[in-house]
Amino acid sequence: YTEFKHVYDFVSRYAARKKEAVQIVLFSMKLTDKFGDVYIEDVMERFEESMTSALRTVDTGTRYSSSQYIMILLGADMDNGCKVAERVIENFLTRNETIRDKVKVRYDIKTMETQTNE
């Protein structure tokens, strides 16, 4: 978390200086009632693998909790951020057909508010 906070602080300064939109996306995983032998740790590892292949090199993310993942999208507006989030989820579900019906993934997206000293 400490390392990610440094990244977040950098991105905040970047957004303020460049006056570009930055989207923060929070993904949440939940196992369904019929999860069987699937564990949330396994789901999160699979999600991380899918996410890294779906993001641009300028975007970043990290685990936020045992069932949440946070992603930062530089230079993305809300519409583009939603498309990226949906692409990440679809990539995850496509790569993990065997657990598709055992996990629910949702996301919440917010535009980073920047502080300017002008």
Backbone bond lengths (Angstrom), bond angles and torsions (degrees), N, CA, C in turn:
res aa  C-N    CA-C-N  psi(-1)  N-CA   C-N-CA  omega(-1)  CA-C   N-CA-C  phi
1 Y - - - 1.453 - - 1.519 111.18 -
2 T 1.325 118.16 -40.10 1.466 121.54 -179.31 1.529 110.51 -60.35
3 E 1.331 116.14 -44.20 1.470 119.55 178.60 1.520 110.85 -63.04
4 F 1.330 116.33 -40.72 1.464 119.29 179.83 1.523 110.74 -66.66
5 K 1.322 118.15 -34.38 1.462 120.82 177.75 1.527 110.49 -61.30
6 H 1.321 117.30 -37.43 1.472 120.32 175.64 1.528 110.32 -62.12
7 V 1.313 116.61 -42.63 1.470 120.68 178.10 1.524 109.58 -62.93
8 Y 1.324 116.65 -45.12 1.462 121.13 -179.87 1.531 110.66 -60.18
9 D 1.319 117.28 -44.85 1.472 120.79 178.48 1.520 111.00 -61.29
10 F 1.332 116.76 -41.91 1.465 121.17 177.36 1.527 110.53 -60.92
11 V 1.321 116.61 -46.25 1.464 121.32 -178.77 1.528 110.50 -63.97
12 S 1.311 117.00 -38.56 1.457 120.78 177.91 1.528 110.99 -61.43
13 R 1.322 115.95 -45.11 1.475 119.76 177.35 1.530 110.67 -65.45
14 Y 1.325 117.39 -39.92 1.460 122.69 177.88 1.526 110.23 -57.87
15 A 1.327 116.50 -49.04 1.459 121.16 -177.99 1.523 111.17 -62.81
16 A 1.317 117.24 -39.57 1.463 120.60 179.83 1.523 111.20 -66.80
17 R 1.316 117.00 -40.91 1.470 120.74 -177.83 1.520 112.19 -74.65
18 K 1.319 117.00 -43.21 1.465 121.57 -175.70 1.523 112.40 -85.12
19 K 1.321 116.91 -14.14 1.463 121.92 -176.05 1.529 111.10 56.20
20 E 1.319 116.17 38.38 1.459 121.96 178.26 1.520 109.69 -107.93
21 A 1.309 114.85 149.72 1.459 119.74 177.74 1.521 110.22 -70.33
22 V 1.309 115.40 141.90 1.454 122.77 174.34 1.525 106.89 -130.32
23 Q 1.316 115.88 128.40 1.458 120.58 -179.65 1.523 110.05 -104.69
24 I 1.317 115.72 138.29 1.454 122.66 174.79 1.536 105.92 -110.51
25 V 1.329 116.00 123.23 1.465 120.92 -178.17 1.526 108.00 -117.58
26 L 1.329 115.95 127.93 1.454 121.68 176.52 1.522 108.64 -111.48
27 F 1.328 115.89 115.65 1.463 122.19 176.81 1.522 108.46 -94.85
28 S 1.311 116.97 137.89 1.467 122.06 176.81 1.520 109.19 -123.78
29 M 1.333 115.85 134.09 1.464 122.66 178.95 1.516 109.09 -108.99
30 K 1.313 115.17 140.92 1.462 120.28 175.81 1.519 107.97 -143.15
31 L 1.325 115.34 131.23 1.456 119.77 176.63 1.521 109.41 -77.62
32 T 1.335 116.10 143.01 1.459 119.95 178.02 1.520 109.66 -80.37
33 D 1.301 116.64 175.86 1.462 121.51 -179.63 1.528 112.61 -63.11
34 K 1.318 116.54 -25.99 1.466 120.25 -176.81 1.528 111.30 -103.70
35 F 1.315 116.76 45.30 1.461 120.12 -174.32 1.520 113.63 -74.29
36 G 1.315 119.60 -23.99 1.461 121.23 176.46 1.512 112.88 59.96
37 D 1.330 116.92 -119.70 1.462 121.54 -176.12 1.525 113.11 -98.35
38 V 1.324 118.24 18.29 1.462 122.24 178.37 1.526 108.62 -92.30
39 Y 1.328 115.74 132.83 1.461 121.73 -179.45 1.518 109.39 -115.07
40 I 1.319 116.21 148.69 1.458 121.34 -176.45 1.529 111.77 -59.87
41 E 1.318 118.20 -33.80 1.467 120.81 178.53 1.535 110.65 -61.71
42 D 1.328 116.35 -42.47 1.462 121.44 177.45 1.525 110.64 -63.87
43 V 1.327 116.33 -41.41 1.467 121.11 178.76 1.527 109.94 -61.77
44 M 1.322 117.26 -45.07 1.463 120.59 -179.13 1.524 111.90 -64.25
45 E 1.318 117.70 -39.71 1.466 120.48 177.24 1.518 110.66 -63.01
46 R 1.310 116.75 -44.02 1.469 120.54 178.21 1.527 111.36 -64.82
47 F 1.330 116.57 -37.88 1.456 120.09 178.94 1.523 110.80 -64.45
48 E 1.327 116.79 -43.88 1.470 120.87 178.24 1.525 111.34 -58.54
49 E 1.322 116.82 -43.03 1.469 120.70 178.96 1.521 110.83 -62.23
50 S 1.316 117.22 -44.24 1.460 121.24 179.66 1.518 111.43 -66.40
51 M 1.312 116.10 -37.93 1.454 120.83 -177.44 1.529 111.86 -65.89
52 T 1.313 116.70 -44.35 1.464 118.78 -177.48 1.524 111.60 -62.68
53 S 1.307 118.01 -28.96 1.463 119.39 179.15 1.529 112.36 -83.65
54 A 1.328 118.20 -12.12 1.457 121.53 -177.00 1.526 113.63 -101.78
55 L 1.331 117.61 -11.29 1.469 120.82 -175.65 1.522 112.57 -96.12
56 R 1.323 114.83 157.36 1.461 120.72 171.29 1.517 107.95 -75.27
57 T 1.311 117.01 163.34 1.462 120.24 -178.08 1.522 112.71 -68.75
58 V 1.337 119.06 -21.26 1.466 121.14 -179.56 1.518 112.49 -85.40
59 D 1.324 118.14 -10.57 1.453 121.61 179.98 1.524 109.53 -92.11
60 T 1.322 115.98 158.53 1.456 120.03 -178.32 1.521 110.39 -145.96
61 G 1.309 114.92 165.72 1.460 119.41 178.03 1.514 110.76 -165.14
62 T 1.329 115.36 166.77 1.449 121.40 178.12 1.525 109.07 -159.35
63 R 1.316 115.78 164.08 1.463 119.61 173.91 1.514 108.70 -66.58
64 Y 1.314 114.59 139.56 1.456 121.00 178.55 1.528 110.19 -104.35
65 S 1.318 115.45 -31.97 1.460 121.99 175.59 1.525 107.23 -155.90
66 S 1.330 116.80 -170.38 1.465 118.92 -178.23 1.518 112.48 -69.08
67 S 1.338 118.17 -15.15 1.464 120.36 -179.94 1.529 112.88 -134.97
68 Q 1.335 116.64 16.88 1.455 120.58 -179.95 1.525 110.88 -132.64
69 Y 1.316 114.52 149.76 1.454 121.94 179.12 1.519 106.64 -133.88
70 I 1.328 116.99 135.98 1.459 121.12 179.73 1.526 108.92 -114.23
71 M 1.332 115.38 140.18 1.450 121.54 -176.61 1.530 108.78 -130.96
72 I 1.333 116.97 141.13 1.461 122.63 177.03 1.524 108.06 -115.38
73 L 1.334 115.40 126.24 1.467 121.98 -179.97 1.522 109.17 -113.71
74 L 1.323 116.68 115.07 1.464 121.74 179.86 1.524 110.59 -81.87
75 G 1.330 115.98 140.83 1.459 121.08 174.42 1.515 113.99 61.83
76 A 1.314 117.55 28.61 1.464 121.74 -179.12 1.514 109.61 -114.90
77 D 1.336 116.30 134.72 1.455 118.70 173.41 1.526 108.91 -85.95
78 M 1.309 117.38 178.36 1.462 122.02 -175.44 1.534 111.39 -60.56
79 D 1.314 117.46 -44.34 1.467 120.90 -178.63 1.527 110.85 -62.60
80 N 1.333 115.88 -46.19 1.461 120.18 178.97 1.518 110.87 -65.23
81 G 1.333 116.85 -39.63 1.460 120.74 178.69 1.519 112.02 -61.09
82 C 1.329 116.67 -41.31 1.471 120.49 177.84 1.528 110.62 -64.45
83 K 1.325 116.92 -40.48 1.469 120.08 178.40 1.524 110.73 -62.87
84 V 1.327 117.01 -41.95 1.467 120.66 178.62 1.522 109.91 -63.69
85 A 1.326 117.33 -45.68 1.470 120.92 -179.69 1.530 111.05 -60.54
86 E 1.310 116.79 -43.20 1.461 120.59 179.12 1.524 111.03 -66.65
87 R 1.343 116.77 -36.54 1.463 120.43 177.14 1.528 110.95 -65.53
88 V 1.320 116.86 -39.82 1.464 121.12 178.29 1.530 110.00 -62.19
89 I 1.332 116.43 -46.14 1.466 120.08 179.93 1.524 110.83 -63.98
90 E 1.316 116.90 -44.90 1.472 119.53 179.90 1.527 111.23 -63.38
91 N 1.326 116.72 -39.80 1.461 121.31 177.08 1.532 109.94 -60.93
92 F 1.326 116.25 -44.28 1.459 121.25 178.98 1.528 111.05 -61.46
93 L 1.324 117.18 -48.94 1.465 120.76 -177.66 1.529 112.11 -67.15
94 T 1.317 117.43 -37.04 1.459 121.30 179.08 1.526 111.16 -67.31
95 R 1.324 116.55 -41.20 1.463 120.31 -179.65 1.524 112.75 -74.69
96 N 1.330 117.26 -13.03 1.467 121.53 -174.87 1.530 111.03 -130.53
97 E 1.312 115.80 53.31 1.466 121.40 -178.58 1.524 112.44 -55.00
98 T 1.330 117.85 -33.15 1.469 120.73 -175.21 1.522 112.83 -67.82
99 I 1.324 117.56 -21.54 1.475 119.43 179.03 1.527 112.02 -115.14
100 R 1.313 117.55 7.30 1.467 122.42 -175.81 1.527 112.54 -51.21
101 D 1.327 118.12 -43.27 1.461 120.97 -178.12 1.527 112.83 -88.09
102 K 1.325 117.04 2.81 1.463 120.90 -177.87 1.521 113.51 -104.82
103 V 1.328 116.38 -3.86 1.464 119.87 -177.88 1.526 110.04 -141.04
104 K 1.310 114.71 142.37 1.467 122.07 173.99 1.516 107.51 -111.32
105 V 1.322 115.70 133.01 1.466 120.99 178.49 1.523 107.42 -122.44
106 R 1.317 115.61 130.71 1.459 120.03 174.47 1.523 108.00 -134.55
107 Y 1.327 115.40 164.57 1.460 118.62 179.07 1.519 110.61 -139.14
108 D 1.325 114.02 155.72 1.450 123.11 173.94 1.516 105.79 -128.16
109 I 1.318 117.19 134.62 1.464 120.34 -177.09 1.522 110.17 -125.51
110 K 1.327 115.00 139.10 1.472 121.96 179.52 1.526 108.58 -137.20
111 T 1.319 115.34 147.86 1.462 120.88 173.77 1.516 107.52 -85.26
112 M 1.331 116.04 132.18 1.472 120.77 179.27 1.517 109.05 -68.81
113 E 1.299 115.06 125.69 1.469 120.66 175.73 1.519 107.28 -81.57
114 T 1.320 116.50 131.96 1.458 119.91 -178.84 1.525 109.62 -110.30
115 Q 1.311 114.74 144.37 1.441 123.05 176.93 1.523 107.98 -98.36
116 T 1.302 117.04 127.41 1.457 119.52 175.72 1.514 108.81 -116.43
117 N 1.321 115.83 149.10 1.458 121.53 -178.73 1.515 112.24 -101.44
118 E 1.308 116.94 34.68 1.470 120.06 -178.62 1.501 111.30 -98.08
